[in-house]
Amino acid sequence: MDSSFKSYWQDTIKTRNFAPLQENTRTNTVVIGGGIVGITTAYLLSTQGVDTIILEGGNISTSATAKTTAKITFQHGAIYNDLMTRVGKEKAFQYLDTNRNAITHLNKIITEHKIACDYKTQPAYLYATNNKEVEIIEKEKEAYDNLGVASFYQEKSILPFPVKASLAVTNQGQFHPLKYVYSLADIIEKKGCTIHENTRVLDIQGSKSPFKVITEKGEITCENVVVACHYPFFNDGKHGMYFFRMYQDRSYVLGIRTSSEPFDGMYININNPIYSLRYQFDDKGALLLLGGGNHRTAEKEDEKASYKELELFSHKYFTNPEINYTWSNQDCMTLDGIPYIGQMSSNIKGLYIATGFKKWGMTSGILSAKIISDLIITGESLNTDVFNPARFSVVDSAKNFIVNGLEIAENFIMKLMPISLENLSEVKVGEGKLIDYKNSKIGVYRDEDGNYFAVVPHCTHLGCLLKFNTAEKTWDCTCHGSRFNIFGDVIEGPATLPLKRIELQ
Ligand SMILES: Cc1cc2nc3c(=O)[nH]c(=O)nc-3n(C[C@H](O)[C@H](O)[C@H](O)COP(=O)(O)OP(=O)(O)OC[C@H]3O[C@@H](n4cnc5c(N)ncnc54)[C@H](O)[C@@H]3O)c2cc1C
């Protein structure tokens, strides 16, 4: 088993580097983040002649977009019956239609620029393995009919394990997300858009245009800012308080070569444990992408168990599975399961956000780019109220957050009990633990050579306690999902600043 956690996409892409920002400058729009949302937004803006600069804290597309399973579908689990009940038919239709249009839009970009990104039209299937799930699928089928979506209910399945029923929609797709992103990066550079890597944004100043985007390497003055950095990094009260309204949830993927016959289609079941399946085809044949093992970030005692669960599944249902890739990542989850796309805060014009994709950011990312570029260019975006980030009051969000917060607080106590410094030897090689040290807690990791690395285990975003991730050897935030390496450097936001390191005496 590969333990590098490099995804198949990262392993099969020729990357290139973009220089960091070197000096203060001006532009029309700054896009923060070089994932699918940032790059596609910059594409739509620069093709319409809008001066745009992308600021990427690390390297483009090394975050969620590099770790996806890249299914392109509006079938985001069994959501439409639920949406019809909760937000009504009109908004459920908006959700469906914008995601459906995103597939068309993506195809248009790929075709127009002849982007070789392994795009393959595929049906998407929601499958049920027990009677309770069959009922959910039947209701989902009614919702599809009601919304005018052609779909196929089947009791037979080609999956190599028992399935009671499935619901298929056609003309969905799959692709190689990094081939798409890097090709688009080449295209937008030619249109005058500049990309700066290793330029982390620390703050945005101003409550109306022009804004000042403050980075580690300089400042940019601009008319519009698009916050496409996955989880927004603001921790103040002015910018929509997203830290009250979102948490992050991890999923795991195995890339498997097997001698079982590959099958067409993209599959996902309904309830936990989730098993998501689809094949990626390359010159070595078919690689099965098996996803699942989901849990809220920092909530699983032993993250390695998620990989194990998928591995067992592959051995049970596939012949001679050989695991070539293992990777995981997290995505942002909103209070109502609908992304936040549009003006970031109702009283700040010119500042936009796209986040909360609930692991469906391929289509949601494309539609975010369309909505936000329309807002910047024309001042409006039609039929997209369902995504309006202002749909919650801060009070509602805070109430919900407190519920979440209590859960987390319980976790702090149950799972994160520190040990005292005299018991340092209890920290095994390759393991991280919380330790009592001079009347406070510190996080200690022990490497293969027996060296200890200690950090202050509180997130630099809002101070929540960190938990050691046993699989990836990172310190993960129990509240909002920021992640730090064993030296305390930020590897995933919303945090922007490193952890304080401690020299153990
Ligand atoms: C295991 C897994 C499987 C998935 N499978 C699917 C799927 O099959 N289909 C689907 O539709 N979706 C899927 N998703 C979801 C999808 O991958 C994400 O929703 C999507 O990639 C998010 O894109 P993004 O551009 O918002 O974020 P990212 O790709 O994370 O890009 C954000 C960028 O912002 C940068 N950044 C962060 N903070 C700063 C800062 N302060 N300054 C500058 N830059 C910053 C980061 O370095 C990063 O490069 C999956 C997700 C996971 C975790």
PDBQT file of the ligand as one rigid body, heavy atoms in Angstrom, charges set to zero:
ROOT
HETATM    1  C1  LIG A 601     -12.220  12.426  -0.696  1.00  0.00    +0.000 C 
HETATM    2  C2  LIG A 601     -13.067  13.421  -1.460  1.00  0.00    +0.000 A 
HETATM    3  C3  LIG A 601     -13.745  13.006  -2.597  1.00  0.00    +0.000 A 
HETATM    4  C4  LIG A 601     -14.514  13.922  -3.315  1.00  0.00    +0.000 A 
HETATM    5  N1  LIG A 601     -15.159  13.502  -4.438  1.00  0.00    +0.000 NA
HETATM    6  C5  LIG A 601     -15.913  14.374  -5.132  1.00  0.00    +0.000 A 
HETATM    7  C6  LIG A 601     -16.591  13.958  -6.322  1.00  0.00    +0.000 A 
HETATM    8  O1  LIG A 601     -16.513  12.803  -6.748  1.00  0.00    +0.000 OA
HETATM    9  N2  LIG A 601     -17.341  14.881  -6.978  1.00  0.00    +0.000 N 
HETATM   10  C7  LIG A 601     -17.465  16.161  -6.524  1.00  0.00    +0.000 A 
HETATM   11  O2  LIG A 601     -18.207  16.931  -7.127  1.00  0.00    +0.000 OA
HETATM   12  N3  LIG A 601     -16.788  16.591  -5.438  1.00  0.00    +0.000 NA
HETATM   13  C8  LIG A 601     -16.015  15.738  -4.739  1.00  0.00    +0.000 A 
HETATM   14  N4  LIG A 601     -15.341  16.163  -3.637  1.00  0.00    +0.000 N 
HETATM   15  C9  LIG A 601     -15.397  17.590  -3.249  1.00  0.00    +0.000 C 
HETATM   16  C10 LIG A 601     -14.474  18.451  -4.091  1.00  0.00    +0.000 C 
HETATM   17  O3  LIG A 601     -13.224  17.813  -4.273  1.00  0.00    +0.000 OA
HETATM   18  C11 LIG A 601     -14.277  19.803  -3.393  1.00  0.00    +0.000 C 
HETATM   19  O4  LIG A 601     -15.536  20.316  -3.026  1.00  0.00    +0.000 OA
HETATM   20  C12 LIG A 601     -13.617  20.813  -4.309  1.00  0.00    +0.000 C 
HETATM   21  O5  LIG A 601     -12.411  20.283  -4.815  1.00  0.00    +0.000 OA
HETATM   22  C13 LIG A 601     -13.346  22.117  -3.565  1.00  0.00    +0.000 C 
HETATM   23  O6  LIG A 601     -12.661  22.974  -4.435  1.00  0.00    +0.000 OA
HETATM   24  P1  LIG A 601     -12.157  24.398  -3.951  1.00  0.00    +0.000 P 
HETATM   25  O7  LIG A 601     -11.558  25.073  -5.115  1.00  0.00    +0.000 OA
HETATM   26  O8  LIG A 601     -13.240  25.072  -3.194  1.00  0.00    +0.000 OA
HETATM   27  O9  LIG A 601     -11.075  24.074  -2.823  1.00  0.00    +0.000 OA
HETATM   28  P2  LIG A 601      -9.516  23.589  -2.919  1.00  0.00    +0.000 P 
HETATM   29  O10 LIG A 601      -9.293  22.650  -4.032  1.00  0.00    +0.000 OA
HETATM   30  O11 LIG A 601      -9.224  23.136  -1.546  1.00  0.00    +0.000 OA
HETATM   31  O12 LIG A 601      -8.770  24.927  -3.249  1.00  0.00    +0.000 OA
HETATM   32  C14 LIG A 601      -8.637  25.962  -2.299  1.00  0.00    +0.000 C 
HETATM   33  C15 LIG A 601      -7.240  26.531  -2.408  1.00  0.00    +0.000 C 
HETATM   34  O13 LIG A 601      -7.137  27.684  -1.571  1.00  0.00    +0.000 OA
HETATM   35  C16 LIG A 601      -5.838  27.727  -1.021  1.00  0.00    +0.000 C 
HETATM   36  N5  LIG A 601      -5.878  28.556   0.201  1.00  0.00    +0.000 N 
HETATM   37  C17 LIG A 601      -6.424  28.256   1.401  1.00  0.00    +0.000 A 
HETATM   38  N6  LIG A 601      -6.259  29.287   2.262  1.00  0.00    +0.000 NA
HETATM   39  C18 LIG A 601      -5.599  30.269   1.576  1.00  0.00    +0.000 A 
HETATM   40  C19 LIG A 601      -5.138  31.566   1.920  1.00  0.00    +0.000 A 
HETATM   41  N7  LIG A 601      -5.341  32.082   3.137  1.00  0.00    +0.000 N 
HETATM   42  N8  LIG A 601      -4.491  32.274   0.964  1.00  0.00    +0.000 NA
HETATM   43  C20 LIG A 601      -4.291  31.784  -0.286  1.00  0.00    +0.000 A 
HETATM   44  N9  LIG A 601      -4.707  30.539  -0.652  1.00  0.00    +0.000 NA
HETATM   45  C21 LIG A 601      -5.351  29.804   0.261  1.00  0.00    +0.000 A 
HETATM   46  C22 LIG A 601      -5.506  26.267  -0.736  1.00  0.00    +0.000 C 
HETATM   47  O14 LIG A 601      -4.104  26.084  -0.677  1.00  0.00    +0.000 OA
HETATM   48  C23 LIG A 601      -6.150  25.561  -1.925  1.00  0.00    +0.000 C 
HETATM   49  O15 LIG A 601      -5.245  25.327  -2.977  1.00  0.00    +0.000 OA
HETATM   50  C24 LIG A 601     -14.590  15.266  -2.891  1.00  0.00    +0.000 A 
HETATM   51  C25 LIG A 601     -13.903  15.684  -1.751  1.00  0.00    +0.000 A 
HETATM   52  C26 LIG A 601     -13.158  14.775  -1.021  1.00  0.00    +0.000 A 
HETATM   53  C27 LIG A 601     -12.455  15.227   0.211  1.00  0.00    +0.000 C 
ENDROOT
TORSDOF 0
